[in-house]
Amino acid sequence: MKKQNNEATTEFTVDNDKLLPSDEDLKRVEISDNKILDEAKQKMKEQSSRRTKIFNIAFFLVNIAVLVIILIVQLNRDGISNLGSAIGSEVGIRYLFLALGAFAAIMLVDSLRTFILIHKSTGRVMPLISYKSTAMEKYYDSITPLSVGGQPFMIYYLSRWKIKASTATSIPMARLVYSQLAFVVVSIVILFTNLDIFNSYQADANVVYVISIVALCLICLLILSIFVLSYSKVVAPKLVMGVLKLGHKMHLVRDYEASFENIMRHVLEYQKSMKYFAKSLPVSIVSFILSAGIYFLKALVPFCIYLAMTPVPVVSYFSIFARIILCELVAHIIPFPGGAGMVEFSFSTLFASLFLDGTLFWAMLFYRLFSYYIYLLQGFCVMVYDFAIGNRRRTNRPKRLERRRIKKIERSK
């Protein structure tokens, strides 16, 4: 009888027949702000570990190797012009500066997204922190597979500025959802209005087309799953339990309870974040519009490079936009940091007919510089600034606020 009572009081087992977790199951999933912050710190330690550094260096070398291979292929097939003749003239240099300006506009809009979400959730005005946290999120996304390193760092970074860990968690989550939703909408619209880019019969281009379409389908499925998990109190836990039970029976999931707690914790965080920001329709609309605008600005980078190296343009901005979306889709599905290798391959394949006279290699190099490596440089500069100035300013902030308060009192007298 005692054994039966013990079995009856077991909180959560794989072999039970309940279709939904109980309130006790969900309650033990919830974690404190300190636990959230500890997990973010742990993930950052993993990213700075020796193994991760070796991994990142390896893929950086892979990226260099791919560039060398493409360089050799271009030399044998079309030849490569020197850089001076590739840019062409003073007008070409101006267009390259416009491409650099497009990067600055991207960071301005992206930082504004963070600023709005911080202000909505805390009421504080933090423009510099909005920029630095966004820049560092981009940096860590660029050096981690599948771009998963930025969120933990943003949580940690914002929490250092006295933002609650639960609030700091909701901001990068909301940014991710708005970005993915905007990317899906923009991708579908731009690709369907530029179907002529699929008329290439080259085998290499067909590979890119297939990968990109598969990636788009997967992202659509991800967005649908996020909304189901975010807004359904019944479907979300039931779906999680069903998938985990199936995985356990197939011996793919070892620790069922630990897996349930981990997944449901993220589901509950998504639910809290999206419900909180969805209550403010203006914030949701503005965040979506800004997220969509970022992709239009990203397309300006290759378009300016195209104008810089092509005296007589033959395609429109939206045709370039469609090709870049295909490159972005390929990068989404490739688990390498920054889509190393596949982005170069996709660009050289999709833009081969547009950059003639040996300018393709230079166009690809400038595109990667303005769309990937510049984020690494920016993140490094922010880290140097924080080490030299920013951390000291953060430590002395209470004293500065106190001095301002005293001066304000003195002036009022």
C-alpha positions in Angstrom: 0.0 0.0 0.0 2.8 2.3 0.8 4.4 1.6 -2.5 1.1 2.5 -4.3 0.9 5.8 -2.4 4.5 6.7 -3.5 3.6 6.0 -7.1 0.4 8.0 -6.8 2.3 11.1 -5.5 4.9 11.0 -8.3 4.7 14.5 -9.8 5.5 13.8 -13.4 6.3 10.5 -15.1 6.6 9.5 -18.7 4.1 6.6 -18.4 1.2 8.5 -16.9 -1.9 9.1 -18.9 -2.5 12.8 -18.3 -2.8 14.9 -21.4 -1.9 18.2 -19.7 0.6 19.1 -17.0 -0.9 20.1 -13.7 -0.6 23.5 -12.0 2.2 22.0 -9.8 4.1 20.9 -12.9 3.9 24.4 -14.4 4.7 26.1 -11.1 8.0 24.2 -10.7 8.9 25.3 -14.3 8.9 28.9 -13.3 12.3 30.3 -12.3 13.5 33.4 -10.5 15.3 36.4 -12.0 18.5 35.1 -10.4 18.2 31.7 -12.1 17.6 33.4 -15.5 20.7 35.6 -15.0 22.7 32.5 -13.9 21.7 30.6 -17.0 22.6 33.6 -19.2 26.1 33.8 -17.5 26.6 30.1 -18.0 25.8 30.3 -21.7 28.3 33.2 -22.0 30.9 31.2 -20.3 30.3 28.4 -22.8 30.7 30.8 -25.7 34.1 32.0 -24.2 35.3 28.5 -23.6 38.4 27.2 -25.3 36.3 24.6 -27.2 34.0 27.3 -28.6 37.0 29.5 -29.6 38.6 26.6 -31.5 35.2 26.0 -33.1 34.9 29.6 -34.2 38.5 29.8 -35.5 37.9 26.6 -37.5 34.9 28.0 -39.3 36.7 31.3 -39.8 39.4 29.3 -41.6 36.6 27.5 -43.5 35.3 30.9 -44.6 38.7 32.0 -45.8 39.1 28.7 -47.6 35.8 29.2 -49.4 36.9 32.7 -50.5 40.1 31.3 -51.9 38.3 28.5 -53.8 35.9 31.1 -55.3 38.8 33.3 -56.2 40.5 30.4 -58.0 37.3 29.5 -59.8 36.7 33.1 -60.9 40.3 33.4 -62.1 40.0 30.3 -64.2 36.5 31.1 -65.5 36.2 34.9 -66.0 39.4 36.3 -64.6 39.5 39.0 -61.9 39.9 42.7 -62.6 42.1 44.8 -60.3 40.2 46.7 -57.6 40.7 50.1 -59.2 39.0 49.1 -62.4 36.3 47.1 -60.6 35.1 50.2 -58.7 35.6 52.2 -61.9 35.4 55.9 -60.8 34.7 58.4 -58.1 31.0 57.6 -58.5 31.7 54.0 -57.6 33.5 55.0 -54.4 30.5 57.2 -53.5 28.2 54.2 -53.9 30.5 52.1 -51.6 30.2 54.9 -49.0 26.4 54.7 -49.5 26.6 51.0 -48.7 28.5 51.9 -45.5 25.7 54.4 -44.8 23.1 51.7 -45.2 24.9 49.7 -42.5 24.7 52.7 -40.2 21.0 53.1 -41.0 20.5 49.4 -40.2 22.1 49.8 -36.8 20.1 53.0 -36.1 16.8 51.3 -36.9 17.7 48.1 -35.0 18.8 50.1 -31.9 15.5 52.1 -32.1 13.7 48.7 -31.9 15.6 47.9 -28.7 15.0 51.4 -27.3 11.2 51.2 -27.8 11.0 47.8 -26.1 13.2 48.9 -23.2 11.1 52.1 -22.8 7.9 50.1 -23.0 8.9 47.5 -20.4 10.8 49.8 -18.0 9.8 53.4 -18.7 13.5 54.3 -18.9 15.2 56.3 -21.7 18.4 54.4 -22.6 19.6 55.3 -26.1 23.3 54.4 -25.6 22.5 51.1 -23.9 20.0 50.3 -26.6 22.7 50.7 -29.2 25.4 48.9 -27.3 23.2 45.9 -26.4 22.1 45.7 -30.0 25.6 45.8 -31.4 26.8 43.2 -29.0 23.8 40.9 -29.8 24.8 41.2 -33.5 28.4 40.4 -32.6 27.6 37.2 -30.6 25.0 36.1 -33.2 27.8 36.4 -35.8 30.2 34.1 -34.0 27.8 31.4 -32.9 26.2 28.6 -34.9 22.6 29.3 -35.9 23.0 32.8 -34.4 22.0 31.7 -30.9 24.6 33.6 -28.9 23.1 37.1 -29.0 20.1 36.6 -26.8 22.0 35.4 -23.6 24.4 38.3 -23.9 21.7 40.9 -24.3 19.9 39.4 -21.2 23.2 39.6 -19.2 24.1 43.1 -20.6 20.7 44.7 -19.9 20.6 43.1 -16.4 23.9 44.9 -15.6 22.0 48.2 -16.0 19.5 47.3 -13.3 16.9 45.9 -15.7 15.1 42.8 -14.1 16.3 39.6 -15.7 12.7 38.6 -16.6 12.3 41.9 -18.4 15.7 41.6 -20.0 14.7 38.2 -21.3 11.5 39.5 -22.9 13.3 42.1 -25.0 15.5 39.9 -27.1 12.6 37.3 -27.4 10.3 40.0 -28.7 13.0 41.2 -31.1 13.5 37.7 -32.4 9.7 37.1 -33.0 9.2 40.5 -34.8 12.3 39.9 -36.9 11.3 36.4 -38.0 7.7 37.5 -38.7 8.9 40.5 -40.7 11.4 38.4 -42.6 8.8 35.8 -43.6 6.3 38.5 -44.8 9.0 40.5 -46.7 10.5 37.3 -48.2 7.2 36.0 -49.6 6.2 39.4 -51.0 9.6 40.1 -52.7 10.1 36.6 -54.1 6.6 36.4 -55.5 6.9 39.7 -57.2 10.3 38.8 -58.7 9.8 35.2 -59.9 11.9 35.8 -62.9 15.1 35.3 -60.8 14.2 31.6 -60.8 14.6 31.3 -64.5 18.2 30.2 -64.3 19.0 26.7 -65.3 22.5 26.5 -63.8 22.9 23.5 -61.5 24.5 25.6 -58.8 21.6 28.1 -58.8 19.1 25.3 -58.5 20.9 24.0 -55.4 20.5 27.5 -53.8 16.9 27.7 -54.9 16.0 24.4 -53.2 17.8 25.2 -50.0 16.3 28.6 -49.7 12.7 27.4 -50.3 13.2 24.6 -47.8 14.5 27.2 -45.3 11.5 29.5 -46.0 9.1 26.7 -45.2 10.9 25.8 -42.0 10.9 29.5 -40.9 7.1 29.7 -41.6 6.6 26.5 -39.5 8.8 28.1 -36.8 6.7 31.3 -36.8 3.5 29.2 -36.6 4.8 27.2 -33.7 5.9 30.3 -31.8 2.4 31.8 -32.1 0.8 28.5 -31.1 3.1 28.2 -28.1 2.8 31.8 -27.2 -0.9 32.2 -27.1 -2.4 28.8 -26.3 -2.4 27.6 -22.7 -3.8 24.2 -23.7 -2.0 23.4 -27.0 1.5 24.5 -25.9 2.0 22.1 -23.0 0.0 19.3 -24.7 2.3 19.6 -27.8 5.4 19.7 -25.7 4.4 16.6 -23.7 3.4 14.7 -26.8 6.6 15.4 -28.6 8.7 14.5 -25.5 6.8 11.3 -24.9 7.4 10.3 -28.5 11.1 11.2 -28.3 11.4 9.3 -25.1 9.9 6.1 -26.6 12.3 6.5 -29.6 15.2 6.9 -27.1 15.9 10.4 -28.4 15.0 12.1 -25.1 16.8 10.7 -22.0 15.6 12.8 -19.1 11.9 13.5 -19.8 11.2 15.7 -16.8 14.3 17.8 -17.3 13.5 18.3 -20.9 9.9 19.2 -20.1 11.0 21.8 -17.6 13.6 23.3 -19.9 11.2 23.6 -22.9 8.2 24.7 -21.0 10.3 27.4 -19.3 11.1 28.9 -22.7 7.5 28.5 -23.7 6.2 30.4 -20.7 8.8 33.1 -21.2 7.6 33.5 -24.8 4.0 33.6 -23.6 4.8 36.3 -21.0 6.9 38.4 -23.4 4.5 38.3 -26.4 1.4 38.9 -24.3 3.0 41.8 -22.6 4.1 43.6 -25.8 1.0 42.6 -27.7 -1.1 44.5 -25.2 0.4 47.7 -26.8 -0.7 47.6 -30.4 1.3 50.7 -31.4 4.5 49.1 -30.0 3.8 45.9 -31.9 3.0 47.7 -35.2 6.1 49.9 -34.9 8.4 47.0 -34.0 7.1 45.0 -37.0 7.5 48.0 -39.4 11.0 48.7 -38.1 11.9 45.0 -38.4 10.7 44.9 -42.0 12.5 48.2 -42.8 15.8 46.6 -41.7 15.6 44.0 -44.5 14.9 46.8 -47.1 18.0 48.6 -45.8 20.0 45.3 -45.9 19.1 45.0 -49.6 20.6 48.5 -50.2 24.1 47.2 -49.4 24.4 44.8 -52.4 22.4 47.3 -54.6 24.9 50.1 -53.9 27.8 47.6 -54.5 26.1 46.7 -57.8 25.8 50.3 -58.9 29.4 51.0 -57.8 30.7 48.2 -60.2 28.2 48.4 -63.0 28.3 51.5 -65.2 25.1 50.5 -67.0 22.7 48.8 -64.5 20.4 46.2 -66.1 18.3 45.1 -63.0 16.3 46.9 -60.4 16.7 47.3 -56.7 13.9 44.7 -56.1 15.7 42.1 -58.3 18.8 42.5 -56.2 16.6 42.3 -53.1 15.1 39.0 -54.2 18.6 37.5 -54.7 19.7 38.7 -51.3 16.7 37.1 -49.6 17.7 33.8 -51.1 21.2 34.3 -49.7 19.7 35.1 -46.3 17.5 32.0 -46.4 20.5 29.8 -47.1 22.3 31.4 -44.2 19.3 30.7 -41.9 19.5 26.9 -42.5 23.3 26.5 -42.4 24.5 25.9 -38.9 27.8 27.7 -39.4 28.6 31.1 -37.8 27.5 33.8 -40.2 26.6 31.2 -42.8 30.3 30.8 -43.5 30.9 29.4 -46.9 27.3 29.0 -48.1 26.7 32.8 -48.2 29.7 33.3 -50.5 28.7 30.3 -52.6 25.1 31.6 -52.9 26.2 35.2 -53.7 28.7 34.1 -56.4 26.0 31.8 -57.9 23.0 34.2 -57.9 25.0 37.3 -58.9 27.3 35.7 -61.5 25.2 37.1 -64.4 25.2 40.7 -63.0 28.9 41.3 -62.2 30.9 40.9 -65.4 34.4 41.7 -66.4 35.9 40.0 -63.4 34.1 42.1 -60.7 32.1 39.3 -59.1 34.8 38.4 -56.5 35.2 42.0 -55.4 31.4 42.5 -55.2 31.1 39.4 -53.0 34.0 40.5 -50.8 32.5 44.0 -50.3 29.1 42.4 -49.6 30.5 40.2 -46.8 32.5 43.1 -45.4 29.4 45.3 -45.1 27.0 42.6 -44.1 29.0 40.4 -41.7 32.6 41.4 -40.8 31.6 45.0 -40.0 29.4 43.6 -37.2 32.4 41.8 -35.7 34.4 45.0 -35.9 31.6 47.0 -34.3 31.2 44.5 -31.5 34.9 44.6 -30.8 34.9 48.4 -30.7 32.0 48.4 -28.2 33.8 45.9 -26.0 36.9 48.1 -26.0 34.8 51.2 -25.2 33.2 49.4 -22.3 36.5 48.1 -21.0 38.1 51.6 -21.2 35.1 53.9 -20.3 31.7 52.3 -20.2 32.2 50.0 -17.2 33.6 52.8 -15.1 30.7 55.1 -16.0 28.3 52.3 -15.0 30.0 51.9 -11.6 30.0 55.7 -11.0 26.4 56.1 -12.2 24.9 56.3 -8.7 27.3 59.1 -7.7 26.5 61.0 -10.9 22.8 60.7 -10.2 23.3 61.9 -6.7 25.3 64.9 -7.8 22.6 65.8 -10.3 19.9 65.5 -7.6 21.9 67.8 -5.3 22.4 70.4 -8.1 18.7 70.3 -8.9 17.8 70.9 -5.3 20.3 73.8 -5.1 18.9 75.4 -8.3 15.4 75.2 -6.9 16.4 77.2 -3.9 
